[in-house]
Amino acid sequence: MSLVRKLLTHRYLAFAFRLYLGGLFIYASVYKIQYPAEFAEVIAGYQVVPFWLVNTMAVFMPWIELVTGLLLVAGVRSKSAILAIGVMLIMFTLALGYVIIAEIPIGCGCFTSLEDEVSWKTVVRDLTWLAMAVHVFFFDNVFHLENRYSWKVEEL
């Protein structure tokens, strides 16, 4: 096995990616939870969500980001959490692509409402995070809290 392959499939790299993505989603959720009205304006600005769904998404999506981020950092239900994060990243990337193609001048809204306008750089960033999520899904197998404290059926 080549050195590059060993490095790319190393379990501690997946662990580092898991912590990074978990922390990233926790950080991204904090501002949105504190200011759901501003986040609703950002969602509405993308023009991809029906108007009647904007407020619901603005309230629930940051909490989903927070919970999935916490689960990743803690190593509890990591596969489910990283799958949810991967789906969110795909949705975000598609929305960003639509905004760029439709030439809608809007900030990303990923972390705060005062961000630079959406660009291809933002899409590449999200695709990089998606690649990290795929890596975590397939190679993460260390420091899982649920593995440390779960009981076996025989012990019960």
C-alpha positions in Angstrom: 0.0 0.0 0.0 1.4 3.4 -1.0 2.3 6.0 1.6 -0.3 8.4 0.2 -3.1 5.8 0.4 -2.1 5.0 4.0 -2.2 8.6 4.9 -5.6 9.2 3.2 -7.2 6.1 4.8 -5.7 6.6 8.2 -8.2 6.4 11.0 -6.8 9.4 12.9 -7.3 11.6 9.8 -10.9 10.6 9.8 -11.1 11.4 13.5 -9.6 14.9 12.8 -12.1 15.4 10.0 -14.9 14.3 12.3 -13.9 16.8 15.0 -13.5 19.6 12.5 -16.9 19.0 10.8 -18.6 18.6 14.1 -17.1 21.8 15.5 -17.9 23.6 12.2 -21.5 22.7 12.3 -21.8 23.6 16.0 -20.2 27.0 15.2 -22.4 27.5 12.2 -25.6 26.8 14.2 -24.9 29.3 17.1 -25.6 32.5 15.2 -28.6 31.1 13.4 -30.1 29.9 16.7 -29.7 33.3 18.2 -31.1 35.2 15.2 -33.7 33.0 13.4 -35.3 36.0 11.7 -32.1 37.0 10.0 -31.5 33.4 9.0 -35.1 33.3 7.6 -34.3 36.3 5.4 -31.2 34.5 4.1 -33.2 31.4 3.3 -35.9 33.4 1.5 -33.1 35.2 -0.4 -32.0 32.0 -2.0 -35.4 31.6 -3.7 -35.3 27.8 -3.6 -37.6 27.2 -0.6 -41.4 27.8 -0.7 -42.4 30.9 1.3 -44.5 28.9 3.7 -41.5 26.7 4.7 -38.9 29.5 5.2 -39.7 30.1 8.9 -39.9 26.5 9.8 -36.5 25.8 8.2 -35.0 28.9 9.9 -36.0 27.5 13.3 -35.3 23.8 12.9 -32.2 23.6 10.6 -29.8 25.3 13.0 -30.9 22.9 15.8 -30.3 20.0 13.4 -26.8 21.4 12.7 -26.1 21.8 16.4 -27.3 18.3 17.3 -25.4 16.6 14.5 -22.3 18.6 15.3 -22.5 17.6 18.9 -23.0 13.9 18.0 -20.0 14.0 15.7 -17.7 15.6 18.3 -18.9 13.1 21.0 -18.6 10.1 18.7 -22.3 9.1 19.3 -24.2 7.8 16.3 -21.4 9.2 14.1 -22.5 7.4 11.0 -26.0 8.8 11.3 -24.7 12.3 12.1 -22.2 12.4 9.3 -24.9 11.1 6.9 -27.2 14.0 7.9 -24.4 16.4 7.6 -23.5 15.0 4.1 -27.2 15.5 3.0 -27.2 19.0 4.3 -23.9 19.8 2.5 -25.4 18.5 -0.7 -28.5 20.7 -0.3 -26.3 23.7 0.6 -24.0 23.1 -2.4 -27.0 22.8 -4.8 -28.5 26.0 -3.4 -25.2 27.8 -3.8 -24.9 26.6 -7.4 -28.4 27.8 -8.2 -27.7 31.2 -6.7 -24.6 31.6 -8.8 -26.2 30.4 -12.0 -29.3 32.6 -11.4 -27.0 35.5 -10.5 -28.8 36.3 -7.3 -26.7 38.7 -5.2 -26.8 37.2 -1.7 -24.5 36.4 1.1 -23.9 32.7 2.0 -25.6 32.8 5.4 -23.5 29.9 6.4 -22.2 31.4 9.6 -23.5 35.0 9.9 -25.7 37.2 7.8 -22.7 39.5 7.1 -20.7 37.3 4.8 -19.3 37.8 1.3 -21.5 37.1 -1.6 -21.8 33.5 -2.8 -19.1 32.5 -5.3 -17.6 29.4 -6.8 -15.1 29.6 -4.0 -18.0 28.9 -1.6 -19.1 25.9 -3.7 -15.5 24.5 -3.7 -15.4 25.0 0.1 -18.6 23.1 0.6 -17.5 20.3 -1.8 -14.3 20.0 0.3 -16.4 19.6 3.4 -18.5 17.0 1.6 -15.4 15.0 0.7 -14.3 15.2 4.3 -17.8 13.9 5.3 -17.5 11.0 2.9 -14.0 10.2 4.3 -15.4 10.2 7.9 -18.3 8.0 6.9 -16.0 5.3 5.5 -12.9 5.5 7.7 -13.8 6.8 11.1 -13.6 4.1 13.8 -11.8 5.6 16.8 -12.8 7.4 19.9 -16.5 6.8 19.8 -18.2 7.5 23.1 -21.0 5.0 22.3 -18.5 2.2 21.8 -16.8 2.9 25.1 -20.0 2.8 27.2 -22.3 0.5 25.4 -23.1 -2.8 27.0 -23.1 -6.1 25.2 -26.2 -8.2 25.2 -24.3 -11.0 27.1 -23.6 -8.6 30.0 -27.3 -7.8 30.4 
